[in-house]
Amino acid sequence: MVKTNVVKKDINKIIQALQQKNIRVNYIVLYGSHAKEKAEKDSDIDIAVISPDFGQDPLNDSKLVYKSIFTLDIEPNFDVKTYSPEEFEKSDHFLCKK
């Protein structure tokens, strides 16, 4: 399992990498087993990246994020979903449940 402080540092690296590509990041949501502090050794790290620059082409949005973080010195097992703020708020996705 990846320690929480490592996940936080890696998320900050992802934010910086995206900003260097002129992607405005409103926020990143950590979800799944790491968010619940129930991650196991092989658990991936699930994040949602919310940006006003996303939403027109979801496949391209994901490719852009993965290309931006590919060369970073971070844990290799990030699973990234991309949303525009409107998509994220309207979504009936489990990430939006309170």
N, CA, C and O atoms as a Tinker XYZ file with bonds, in Angstrom:
   392  protein
     1  N      0.837000   -1.184000    0.000000    73     2
     2  CA     0.000000    0.000000    0.000000    64     1     3
     3  C      0.882000    1.247000    0.000000    63     2     4     5
     4  O      1.901000    1.303000    0.688000    81     3
     5  N      0.480000    2.223000   -0.766000    73     3     6
     6  CA     1.194000    3.496000   -0.822000    64     5     7
     7  C      0.729000    4.346000    0.350000    63     6     8     9
     8  O     -0.469000    4.440000    0.618000    81     7
     9  N      1.667000    4.960000    1.044000    73     7    10
    10  CA     1.318000    5.772000    2.209000    64     9    11
    11  C      0.593000    7.047000    1.789000    63    10    12    13
    12  O      0.819000    7.581000    0.703000    81    11
    13  N     -0.279000    7.520000    2.671000    73    11    14
    14  CA    -1.099000    8.694000    2.394000    64    13    15
    15  C     -0.259000    9.911000    2.042000    63    14    16    17
    16  O     -0.613000   10.659000    1.131000    81    15
    17  N      0.842000   10.125000    2.743000    73    15    18
    18  CA     1.666000   11.305000    2.450000    64    17    19
    19  C      2.288000   11.221000    1.058000    63    18    20    21
    20  O      2.491000   12.251000    0.416000    81    19
    21  N      2.593000   10.017000    0.582000    73    19    22
    22  CA     3.132000    9.838000   -0.769000    64    21    23
    23  C      2.050000   10.142000   -1.797000    63    22    24    25
    24  O      2.317000   10.793000   -2.807000    81    23
    25  N      0.840000    9.679000   -1.546000    73    23    26
    26  CA    -0.273000    9.956000   -2.455000    64    25    27
    27  C     -0.496000   11.464000   -2.558000    63    26    28    29
    28  O     -0.666000   11.988000   -3.659000    81    27
    29  N     -0.495000   12.161000   -1.434000    73    27    30
    30  CA    -0.687000   13.619000   -1.444000    64    29    31
    31  C      0.413000   14.314000   -2.242000    63    30    32    33
    32  O      0.130000   15.213000   -3.033000    81    31
    33  N      1.652000   13.907000   -2.043000    73    31    34
    34  CA     2.767000   14.504000   -2.788000    64    33    35
    35  C      2.622000   14.239000   -4.284000    63    34    36    37
    36  O      2.858000   15.127000   -5.103000    81    35
    37  N      2.235000   13.019000   -4.632000    73    35    38
    38  CA     2.061000   12.673000   -6.042000    64    37    39
    39  C      0.923000   13.470000   -6.671000    63    38    40    41
    40  O      1.032000   13.901000   -7.820000    81    39
    41  N     -0.158000   13.670000   -5.940000    73    39    42
    42  CA    -1.272000   14.472000   -6.459000    64    41    43
    43  C     -0.811000   15.911000   -6.689000    63    42    44    45
    44  O     -1.185000   16.524000   -7.689000    81    43
    45  N     -0.017000   16.449000   -5.789000    73    43    46
    46  CA     0.519000   17.803000   -5.992000    64    45    47
    47  C      1.413000   17.865000   -7.230000    63    46    48    49
    48  O      1.394000   18.857000   -7.959000    81    47
    49  N      2.193000   16.816000   -7.470000    73    47    50
    50  CA     3.020000   16.764000   -8.680000    64    49    51
    51  C      2.141000   16.736000   -9.929000    63    50    52    53
    52  O      2.462000   17.367000  -10.937000    81    51
    53  N      1.038000   16.005000   -9.857000    73    51    54
    54  CA     0.111000   15.937000  -10.992000    64    53    55
    55  C     -0.490000   17.313000  -11.260000    63    54    56    57
    56  O     -0.571000   17.743000  -12.410000    81    55
    57  N     -0.908000   18.000000  -10.209000    73    55    58
    58  CA    -1.470000   19.350000  -10.373000    64    57    59
    59  C     -0.451000   20.263000  -11.053000    63    58    60    61
    60  O     -0.791000   20.981000  -11.994000    81    59
    61  N      0.781000   20.237000  -10.585000    73    59    62
    62  CA     1.824000   21.090000  -11.172000    64    61    63
    63  C      2.069000   20.747000  -12.640000    63    62    64    65
    64  O      2.227000   21.641000  -13.471000    81    63
    65  N      2.100000   19.459000  -12.959000    73    63    66
    66  CA     2.332000   19.039000  -14.345000    64    65    67
    67  C      1.195000   19.500000  -15.250000    63    66    68    69
    68  O      1.435000   19.944000  -16.373000    81    67
    69  N     -0.032000   19.398000  -14.770000    73    67    70
    70  CA    -1.174000   19.836000  -15.569000    64    69    71
    71  C     -1.157000   21.349000  -15.752000    63    70    72    73
    72  O     -1.441000   21.843000  -16.843000    81    71
    73  N     -0.832000   22.075000  -14.716000    73    71    74
    74  CA    -0.765000   23.534000  -14.814000    64    73    75
    75  C      0.331000   23.968000  -15.790000    63    74    76    77
    76  O      0.181000   24.973000  -16.486000    81    75
    77  N      1.421000   23.222000  -15.842000    73    75    78
    78  CA     2.485000   23.534000  -16.804000    64    77    79
    79  C      2.015000   23.339000  -18.239000    63    78    80    81
    80  O      2.568000   23.935000  -19.163000    81    79
    81  N      1.001000   22.507000  -18.427000    73    79    82
    82  CA     0.407000   22.287000  -19.752000    64    81    83
    83  C     -0.788000   23.220000  -19.972000    63    82    84    85
    84  O     -1.573000   23.030000  -20.901000    81    83
    85  N     -0.912000   24.224000  -19.111000    73    83    86
    86  CA    -2.002000   25.207000  -19.172000    64    85    87
    87  C     -3.381000   24.591000  -18.977000    63    86    88    89
    88  O     -4.370000   25.071000  -19.531000    81    87
    89  N     -3.437000   23.537000  -18.196000    73    87    90
    90  CA    -4.715000   22.944000  -17.808000    64    89    91
    91  C     -5.061000   23.500000  -16.436000    63    90    92    93
    92  O     -4.326000   23.315000  -15.466000    81    91
    93  N     -6.185000   24.178000  -16.378000    73    91    94
    94  CA    -6.626000   24.768000  -15.110000    64    93    95
    95  C     -7.294000   23.676000  -14.277000    63    94    96    97
    96  O     -8.274000   23.068000  -14.708000    81    95
    97  N     -6.767000   23.439000  -13.112000    73    95    98
    98  CA    -7.303000   22.400000  -12.230000    64    97    99
    99  C     -8.109000   23.072000  -11.129000    63    98   100   101
   100  O     -7.558000   23.790000  -10.295000    81    99
   101  N     -9.432000   22.833000  -11.130000    73    99   102
   102  CA   -10.263000   23.350000  -10.035000    64   101   103
   103  C     -9.970000   22.578000   -8.761000    63   102   104   105
   104  O     -9.736000   23.157000   -7.700000    81   103
   105  N     -9.987000   21.256000   -8.889000    73   103   106
   106  CA    -9.640000   20.396000   -7.770000    64   105   107
   107  C     -9.480000   18.970000   -8.248000    63   106   108   109
   108  O     -9.883000   18.606000   -9.353000    81   107
   109  N     -8.879000   18.176000   -7.383000    73   107   110
   110  CA    -8.727000   16.744000   -7.620000    64   109   111
   111  C     -9.389000   16.025000   -6.459000    63   110   112   113
   112  O     -9.188000   16.371000   -5.295000    81   111
   113  N    -10.180000   15.023000   -6.797000    73   111   114
   114  CA   -10.877000   14.232000   -5.786000    64   113   115
   115  C    -10.233000   12.853000   -5.725000    63   114   116   117
   116  O    -10.143000   12.150000   -6.732000    81   115
   117  N     -9.794000   12.483000   -4.548000    73   115   118
   118  CA    -9.293000   11.132000   -4.306000    64   117   119
   119  C    -10.483000   10.293000   -3.875000    63   118   120   121
   120  O    -11.225000   10.678000   -2.972000    81   119
   121  N    -10.666000    9.152000   -4.517000    73   119   122
   122  CA   -11.771000    8.273000   -4.134000    64   121   123
   123  C    -11.283000    6.832000   -4.142000    63   122   124   125
   124  O    -10.126000    6.564000   -4.467000    81   123
   125  N    -12.142000    5.929000   -3.793000    73   123   126
   126  CA   -11.766000    4.522000   -3.776000    64   125   127
   127  C    -11.083000    4.126000   -2.481000    63   126   128   129
   128  O    -11.232000    4.786000   -1.452000    81   127
   129  N    -10.336000    3.046000   -2.548000    73   127   130
   130  CA    -9.761000    2.462000   -1.333000    64   129   131
   131  C     -8.765000    3.385000   -0.638000    63   130   132   133
   132  O     -8.679000    3.374000    0.590000    81   131
   133  N     -8.017000    4.176000   -1.387000    73   131   134
   134  CA    -7.069000    5.095000   -0.737000    64   133   135
   135  C     -7.801000    6.193000    0.020000    63   134   136   137
   136  O     -7.361000    6.599000    1.096000    81   135
   137  N     -8.901000    6.674000   -0.519000    73   135   138
   138  CA    -9.676000    7.709000    0.172000    64   137   139
   139  C    -10.289000    7.162000    1.458000    63   138   140   141
   140  O    -10.432000    7.876000    2.451000    81   139
   141  N    -10.641000    5.896000    1.416000    73   139   142
   142  CA   -11.253000    5.254000    2.593000    64   141   143
   143  C    -10.210000    4.692000    3.550000    63   142   144   145
   144  O    -10.542000    4.119000    4.587000    81   143
   145  N     -8.938000    4.866000    3.181000    73   143   146
   146  CA    -7.819000    4.315000    3.947000    64   145   147
   147  C     -7.945000    2.800000    4.123000    63   146   148   149
   148  O     -7.650000    2.251000    5.185000    81   147
   149  N     -8.392000    2.141000    3.047000    73   147   150
   150  CA    -8.528000    0.686000    3.043000    64   149   151
   151  C     -7.742000    0.065000    1.891000    63   150   152   153
   152  O     -8.024000   -1.057000    1.471000    81   151
   153  N     -6.766000    0.794000    1.390000    73   151   154
   154  CA    -5.988000    0.308000    0.256000    64   153   155
   155  C     -5.131000   -0.880000    0.661000    63   154   156   157
   156  O     -4.628000   -0.966000    1.781000    81   155
   157  N     -4.985000   -1.780000   -0.279000    73   155   158
   158  CA    -4.116000   -2.934000   -0.083000    64   157   159
   159  C     -2.866000   -2.750000   -0.939000    63   158   160   161
   160  O     -2.732000   -1.749000   -1.643000    81   159
   161  N     -1.976000   -3.693000   -0.879000    73   159   162
   162  CA    -0.682000   -3.594000   -1.557000    64   161   163
   163  C     -0.820000   -3.239000   -3.041000    63   162   164   165
   164  O     -0.093000   -2.378000   -3.536000    81   163
   165  N     -1.725000   -3.881000   -3.743000    73   163   166
   166  CA    -1.854000   -3.689000   -5.189000    64   165   167
   167  C     -2.985000   -2.746000   -5.587000    63   166   168   169
   168  O     -3.368000   -2.707000   -6.756000    81   167
   169  N     -3.516000   -1.996000   -4.651000    73   167   170
   170  CA    -4.619000   -1.078000   -4.959000    64   169   171
   171  C     -4.140000    0.059000   -5.851000    63   170   172   173
   172  O     -3.047000    0.597000   -5.670000    81   171
   173  N     -4.992000    0.417000   -6.832000    73   171   174
   174  CA    -4.656000    1.591000   -7.621000    64   173   175
   175  C     -5.098000    2.845000   -6.868000    63   174   176   177
   176  O     -5.800000    2.768000   -5.860000    81   175
   177  N     -4.677000    3.985000   -7.374000    73   175   178
   178  CA    -4.984000    5.263000   -6.738000    64   177   179
   179  C     -5.959000    5.984000   -7.659000    63   178   180   181
   180  O     -5.578000    6.459000   -8.728000    81   179
   181  N     -7.207000    6.061000   -7.244000    73   179   182
   182  CA    -8.274000    6.627000   -8.064000    64   181   183
   183  C     -8.422000    8.113000   -7.797000    63   182   184   185
   184  O     -8.621000    8.536000   -6.658000    81   183
   185  N     -8.319000    8.912000   -8.875000    73   183   186
   186  CA    -8.547000   10.346000   -8.729000    64   185   187
   187  C     -9.439000   10.849000   -9.863000    63   186   188   189
   188  O     -9.442000   10.307000  -10.968000    81   187
   189  N    -10.186000   11.889000   -9.555000    73   187   190
   190  CA   -10.958000   12.615000  -10.559000    64   189   191
   191  C    -10.354000   14.008000  -10.650000    63   190   192   193
   192  O    -10.195000   14.692000   -9.639000    81   191
   193  N    -10.023000   14.421000  -11.857000    73   191   194
   194  CA    -9.479000   15.756000  -12.088000    64   193   195
   195  C    -10.601000   16.610000  -12.663000    63   194   196   197
   196  O    -11.163000   16.287000  -13.709000    81   195
   197  N    -10.923000   17.701000  -11.976000    73   195   198
   198  CA   -12.001000   18.574000  -12.407000    64   197   199
   199  C    -11.381000   19.861000  -12.933000    63   198   200   201
   200  O    -10.659000   20.560000  -12.221000    81   199
   201  N    -11.681000   20.162000  -14.203000    73   199   202
   202  CA   -11.105000   21.331000  -14.859000    64   201   203
   203  C    -12.101000   21.921000  -15.848000    63   202   204   205
   204  O    -12.809000   21.180000  -16.530000    81   203
   205  N    -12.164000   23.255000  -15.935000    73   203   206
   206  CA   -13.012000   23.871000  -16.952000    64   205   207
   207  C    -12.481000   23.624000  -18.365000    63   206   208   209
   208  O    -13.171000   23.911000  -19.343000    81   207
   209  N    -11.281000   23.103000  -18.476000    73   207   210
   210  CA   -10.708000   22.786000  -19.782000    64   209   211
   211  C    -11.145000   21.414000  -20.289000    63   210   212   213
   212  O    -10.806000   21.033000  -21.410000    81   211
   213  N    -11.879000   20.681000  -19.490000    73   211   214
   214  CA   -12.342000   19.348000  -19.873000    64   213   215
   215  C    -13.826000   19.380000  -20.229000    63   214   216   217
   216  O    -14.554000   20.302000  -19.861000    81   215
   217  N    -14.247000   18.354000  -20.950000    73   215   218
   218  CA   -15.663000   18.166000  -21.203000    64   217   219
   219  C    -16.044000   18.057000  -22.660000    63   218   220   221
   220  O    -17.038000   17.410000  -22.989000    81   219
   221  N    -15.276000   18.673000  -23.543000    73   219   222
   222  CA   -15.618000   18.624000  -24.964000    64   221   223
   223  C    -15.287000   17.267000  -25.581000    63   222   224   225
   224  O    -16.038000   16.754000  -26.410000    81   223
   225  N    -14.172000   16.698000  -25.175000    73   223   226
   226  CA   -13.691000   15.437000  -25.740000    64   225   227
   227  C    -13.081000   14.593000  -24.620000    63   226   228   229
   228  O    -11.873000   14.663000  -24.388000    81   227
   229  N    -13.900000   13.795000  -23.919000    73   227   230
   230  CA   -13.417000   13.043000  -22.751000    64   229   231
   231  C    -12.214000   12.140000  -23.037000    63   230   232   233
   232  O    -11.319000   12.023000  -22.199000    81   231
   233  N    -12.185000   11.511000  -24.194000    73   231   234
   234  CA   -11.050000   10.640000  -24.516000    64   233   235
   235  C     -9.767000   11.464000  -24.638000    63   234   236   237
   236  O     -8.722000   11.078000  -24.114000    81   235
   237  N     -9.851000   12.581000  -25.321000    73   235   238
   238  CA    -8.685000   13.451000  -25.455000    64   237   239
   239  C     -8.275000   14.035000  -24.104000    63   238   240   241
   240  O     -7.085000   14.183000  -23.829000    81   239
   241  N     -9.258000   14.370000  -23.258000    73   239   242
   242  CA    -8.957000   14.888000  -21.918000    64   241   243
   243  C     -8.117000   13.880000  -21.133000    63   242   244   245
   244  O     -7.116000   14.240000  -20.514000    81   243
   245  N     -8.533000   12.629000  -21.167000    73   243   246
   246  CA    -7.799000   11.581000  -20.444000    64   245   247
   247  C     -6.400000   11.395000  -21.015000    63   246   248   249
   248  O     -5.432000   11.262000  -20.266000    81   247
   249  N     -6.292000   11.386000  -22.343000    73   247   250
   250  CA    -4.978000   11.241000  -22.974000    64   249   251
   251  C     -4.053000   12.389000  -22.579000    63   250   252   253
   252  O     -2.870000   12.180000  -22.313000    81   251
   253  N     -4.597000   13.587000  -22.544000    73   251   254
   254  CA    -3.806000   14.756000  -22.180000    64   253   255
   255  C     -3.279000   14.643000  -20.752000    63   254   256   257
   256  O     -2.123000   14.970000  -20.483000    81   255
   257  N     -4.124000   14.182000  -19.845000    73   255   258
   258  CA    -3.694000   14.019000  -18.452000    64   257   259
   259  C     -2.612000   12.950000  -18.355000    63   258   260   261
   260  O     -1.570000   13.171000  -17.738000    81   259
   261  N     -2.857000   11.797000  -18.958000    73   259   262
   262  CA    -1.865000   10.721000  -18.861000    64   261   263
   263  C     -0.534000   11.118000  -19.508000    63   262   264   265
   264  O      0.527000   10.771000  -18.988000    81   263
   265  N     -0.575000   11.838000  -20.631000    73   263   266
   266  CA     0.669000   12.311000  -21.249000    64   265   267
   267  C      1.393000   13.290000  -20.330000    63   266   268   269
   268  O      2.622000   13.292000  -20.261000    81   267
   269  N      0.634000   14.111000  -19.630000    73   267   270
   270  CA     1.226000   15.114000  -18.740000    64   269   271
   271  C      1.909000   14.484000  -17.539000    63   270   272   273
   272  O      2.896000   15.018000  -17.032000    81   271
   273  N      1.391000   13.351000  -17.080000    73   271   274
   274  CA     1.945000   12.748000  -15.860000    64   273   275
   275  C      2.860000   11.554000  -16.142000    63   274   276   277
   276  O      3.461000   10.997000  -15.223000    81   275
   277  N      2.961000   11.165000  -17.409000    73   275   278
   278  CA     3.712000    9.966000  -17.774000    64   277   279
   279  C      5.155000    9.992000  -17.281000    63   278   280   281
   280  O      5.666000    8.974000  -16.815000    81   279
   281  N      5.807000   11.126000  -17.376000    73   279   282
   282  CA     7.227000   11.206000  -17.035000    64   281   283
   283  C      7.480000   11.599000  -15.582000    63   282   284   285
   284  O      8.633000   11.703000  -15.164000    81   283
   285  N      6.436000   11.813000  -14.821000    73   283   286
   286  CA     6.611000   12.216000  -13.425000    64   285   287
   287  C      7.128000   11.060000  -12.578000    63   286   288   289
   288  O      6.877000    9.891000  -12.873000    81   287
   289  N      7.839000   11.403000  -11.543000    73   287   290
   290  CA     8.319000   10.415000  -10.577000    64   289   291
   291  C      7.231000   10.229000   -9.520000    63   290   292   293
   292  O      7.311000   10.753000   -8.408000    81   291
   293  N      6.206000    9.458000   -9.914000    73   291   294
   294  CA     5.080000    9.196000   -9.014000    64   293   295
   295  C      4.761000    7.706000   -9.046000    63   294   296   297
   296  O      5.292000    6.954000   -9.863000    81   295
   297  N      3.890000    7.308000   -8.144000    73   295   298
   298  CA     3.430000    5.921000   -8.152000    64   297   299
   299  C      2.801000    5.620000   -9.510000    63   298   300   301
   300  O      2.066000    6.454000  -10.040000    81   299
   301  N      3.068000    4.458000  -10.081000    73   299   302
   302  CA     2.603000    4.173000  -11.438000    64   301   303
   303  C      1.138000    3.762000  -11.542000    63   302   304   305
   304  O      0.614000    3.611000  -12.646000    81   303
   305  N      0.491000    3.584000  -10.432000    73   303   306
   306  CA    -0.847000    2.989000  -10.482000    64   305   307
   307  C     -1.972000    3.995000  -10.247000    63   306   308   309
   308  O     -2.922000    3.704000   -9.521000    81   307
   309  N     -1.869000    5.186000  -10.863000    73   307   310
   310  CA    -2.957000    6.150000  -10.795000    64   309   311
   311  C     -3.997000    5.818000  -11.853000    63   310   312   313
   312  O     -3.656000    5.544000  -13.004000    81   311
   313  N     -5.258000    5.841000  -11.465000    73   311   314
   314  CA    -6.375000    5.717000  -12.391000    64   313   315
   315  C     -7.077000    7.071000  -12.378000    63   314   316   317
   316  O     -7.634000    7.482000  -11.360000    81   315
   317  N     -7.045000    7.759000  -13.517000    73   315   318
   318  CA    -7.510000    9.140000  -13.580000    64   317   319
   319  C     -8.786000    9.245000  -14.409000    63   318   320   321
   320  O     -8.860000    8.716000  -15.518000    81   319
   321  N     -9.780000    9.923000  -13.869000    73   319   322
   322  CA   -11.011000   10.276000  -14.582000    64   321   323
   323  C    -11.022000   11.792000  -14.718000    63   322   324   325
   324  O    -10.570000   12.498000  -13.817000    81   323
   325  N    -11.534000   12.297000  -15.833000    73   323   326
   326  CA   -11.572000   13.742000  -16.051000    64   325   327
   327  C    -13.013000   14.222000  -16.170000    63   326   328   329
   328  O    -13.868000   13.549000  -16.745000    81   327
   329  N    -13.259000   15.408000  -15.608000    73   327   330
   330  CA   -14.594000   16.012000  -15.639000    64   329   331
   331  C    -14.474000   17.519000  -15.781000    63   330   332   333
   332  O    -13.535000   18.129000  -15.269000    81   331
   333  N    -15.427000   18.114000  -16.477000    73   331   334
   334  CA   -15.594000   19.561000  -16.371000    64   333   335
   335  C    -16.343000   19.801000  -15.062000    63   334   336   337
   336  O    -16.964000   18.873000  -14.542000    81   335
   337  N    -16.305000   21.012000  -14.516000    73   335   338
   338  CA   -17.056000   21.265000  -13.275000    64   337   339
   339  C    -18.548000   20.969000  -13.433000    63   338   340   341
   340  O    -19.184000   20.444000  -12.518000    81   339
   341  N    -19.100000   21.308000  -14.596000    73   339   342
   342  CA   -20.528000   21.067000  -14.840000    64   341   343
   343  C    -20.836000   19.574000  -14.886000    63   342   344   345
   344  O    -21.828000   19.120000  -14.314000    81   343
   345  N    -19.985000   18.815000  -15.567000    73   343   346
   346  CA   -20.177000   17.361000  -15.635000    64   345   347
   347  C    -20.130000   16.752000  -14.243000    63   346   348   349
   348  O    -20.942000   15.896000  -13.892000    81   347
   349  N    -19.174000   17.207000  -13.468000    73   347   350
   350  CA   -18.995000   16.640000  -12.136000    64   349   351
   351  C    -20.193000   16.943000  -11.246000    63   350   352   353
   352  O    -20.648000   16.073000  -10.504000    81   351
   353  N    -20.702000   18.158000  -11.313000    73   351   354
   354  CA   -21.843000   18.539000  -10.476000    64   353   355
   355  C    -23.138000   17.869000  -10.923000    63   354   356   357
   356  O    -23.952000   17.485000  -10.083000    81   355
   357  N    -23.341000   17.723000  -12.227000    73   355   358
   358  CA   -24.573000   17.127000  -12.757000    64   357   359
   359  C    -24.581000   15.611000  -12.649000    63   358   360   361
   360  O    -25.640000   14.985000  -12.599000    81   359
   361  N    -23.419000   15.043000  -12.614000    73   359   362
   362  CA   -23.279000   13.596000  -12.691000    64   361   363
   363  C    -23.980000   12.886000  -11.548000    63   362   364   365
   364  O    -23.992000   13.353000  -10.409000    81   363
   365  N    -24.558000   11.753000  -11.881000    73   363   366
   366  CA   -25.134000   10.885000  -10.857000    64   365   367
   367  C    -24.073000    9.870000  -10.424000    63   366   368   369
   368  O    -24.376000    8.842000   -9.819000    81   367
   369  N    -22.850000   10.188000  -10.749000    73   367   370
   370  CA   -21.719000    9.316000  -10.459000    64   369   371
   371  C    -21.513000    9.213000   -8.951000    63   370   372   373
   372  O    -21.809000   10.156000   -8.217000    81   371
   373  N    -21.021000    8.102000   -8.498000    73   371   374
   374  CA   -20.824000    7.896000   -7.062000    64   373   375
   375  C    -19.861000    8.902000   -6.452000    63   374   376   377
   376  O    -19.891000    9.120000   -5.241000    81   375
   377  N    -19.012000    9.518000   -7.257000    73   375   378
   378  CA   -18.093000   10.513000   -6.711000    64   377   379
   379  C    -18.828000   11.716000   -6.141000    63   378   380   381
   380  O    -18.326000   12.397000   -5.247000    81   379
   381  N    -20.014000   11.971000   -6.663000    73   379   382
   382  CA   -20.756000   13.166000   -6.249000    64   381   383
   383  C    -21.657000   12.906000   -5.058000    63   382   384   385
   384  O    -22.247000   13.844000   -4.522000    81   383
   385  N    -21.777000   11.691000   -4.641000    73   383   386
   386  CA   -22.654000   11.374000   -3.510000    64   385   387
   387  C    -22.067000   11.911000   -2.226000    63   386   388   389
   388  O    -20.854000   11.868000   -2.019000    81   387
   389  N    -22.918000   12.411000   -1.377000    73   387   390
   390  CA   -22.450000   12.950000   -0.091000    64   389   391
   391  C    -22.856000   12.029000    1.024000    63   390   392
   392  O    -22.560000   12.300000    2.188000    81   391
